[in-house]
Each structure stands twice: as structure tokens, then as C-alpha cells.
Amino acid sequence: MATKWGLCSAGKISHDFTVALKTLPAEDHQVVAVAARNLEDAQEFANKHGISRAYGSYEELARDPDIDVVYVGVIHPYHLSTCLLFTKAKKNVLCEKPLAMNTKEVKEILASAKMNNVFLMEAVWTRFFPISVEIRRLLAQGAVGEVKMVRAEFGVPLMHIPRSVQKELGGGALLDLGIYCLQFICMVYNGEKPERIQATGFCLETGVDETVVVTLKFSNNRLAVFTCSLRVQLPNDAIIVGTKGIIKIPAHMWCPTSLVVNGKETQYPLPEPSLPLKFINSTGMRYEAEEVRQCLLKGNF
């Protein structure tokens, strides 16, 4: 049976997620409902994507008995309230990153998911790309020896976008972009916590960080450094340096389609979208969606 999805929000990221789902077999994934704060927006989205139900409130989506899992695509500050709404309604949840605005909120969401015995995953889509799977395999095999240094960058000009620069909308380079660099580093070092973290940067007048450089020291004198910025276009690549070689992920490291291992490049093309995308390489969200399906089928939560 198909995994039946409900969409919480009718914004740009929900559009791309729906397009990505359509690159997967229809017998495996089906969007059955979309909810927005405005019914007209939900209806317009539903008509565009061929979705049978449109709701003018998130509460109506939470009450829909046919939903297997809800994709939460609202902006950061609303992740807590929407995740709690759906977990308390016994709905499985895939929530866009960052999962919440701070540790306290994250713990509250996790506790609710556990209490209500539902699946919860943060939509760090990069982790499920074929290239990420291959990197984990290469590192497990020791393909580049012992990893001693990891570097990652994510910087794009977003100063014109209110959601990125306004504090009340969850703005800031670290929450929006830096998370991709940090998750990459955590993946490479297999979830190990750093011994020391040093960060420098500066904030906008709105109170959010514009550009940040972070250095992390891990055990056995292993290092990582990442840069994120809302102001400038960075190379947006990532490098893993080991004692026996180098793995490089060319731009765009958060949605990669190319991998260079010790100088040899391999391409991993994505499926073509059925509708124009709002963000680059968004059909790659298919991989996280399939991971959710597999987790639900196996009861991994």
C-alpha cells in the first residue's frame, strides 16, 4: 500500500517536496491532503498538484484519518507548535530542518513523539542522497585512511528574503545554512561530539547572524571547519581529508550530484521534475521520503 502523505503548508518547499514525491512510484507514495492557514492557498496548491483534499487549517489535517505521515514545511518558529499538533494527534511527522529553534523546543518535540508512539524525523535531506550513502561506505572501508580534516561551506545571497534575515521569522545563517555544513561534519565523524567549538562572525541589525566561521576540534587531533553566510556566494563545496586521500563534494554540497574520490569524479544525476522547482536539485527530496516509508514499514521508531 502507498504511504499517504499530508502536507502542512502550501509554500515553496512543499511544492518541491510534492514534485519530488512524483518521481517515486505512485503505488509507494501518494499525497492525499494539503493544509494552509488560508483555504484558498491550499485549494490552489491542491489543484496544481492534483491533490484531492485541501484544508484551511492545520488542525483539520491533524484530524484526517487517512494520513500516514505529515510533511511539515512551515517556517522555523512554527515547527514546535505544528509538530506538537500532529504528534499529539498520533500522526507520524517529517519536519523540515531545523527541527526547532533551540534545544528546549527539540526536547519537547521528541518527548511528544515518544509519548504518542509516532515516527519523527528531521528532514535533513542531504543524508539520504546516494552520494552521502557512498561517502559513509567509503569512510567505513577506510578509503582515504584516517580522516584528519573536514571543511564545508554554504553561502548564498539571501539578504533580500525576510525569512532569512528577520529574527521573529527564524532567520540567521547558522539555522538556515550552517546546519547543512554541521550535519555533514557530524556524519563524517560518525556522530562523535567535538571536544571544543570556536565560532566567530557578526550579526545584522535585526539580531540574526549574517556570516559565521566555526572550528571544531575532535578527539585524536582531528579538525573540522565550516563557513556559512547570508551575504555572499561561497564555493559551496565540502572536502574530507584523510591520511591516504581526499574526498571532495563539489557545489552544491547540500544536494550533491557529483563526487570526487582521490581525483576520480562520478556523477549521480537526479530525476527530472514534472514541474519547475523553487530550489536547486529538489527532486533529491525523494530519498528522504523513501527513507520515511521504509522506516514506517519496518516500524523503526
PyMOL commands that set and color helices and strands:
alter all, ss='L'
color gray80, all
select helices_A, chain A and resi 12-21+39-49+58-63+76-88+103-115+125-128+130-141+162-165+167-169+173-188+219-221+282-298
alter helices_A, ss='H'
color red, helices_A
select strands_A, chain A and resi 3-8+29-35+53-55+69-72+92-96+120-123+147-155+196-203+209-218+222-229+238-242+245-249+258-261+264-267
alter strands_A, ss='S'
color yellow, strands_A
deselect
rebuild
show_as cartoon
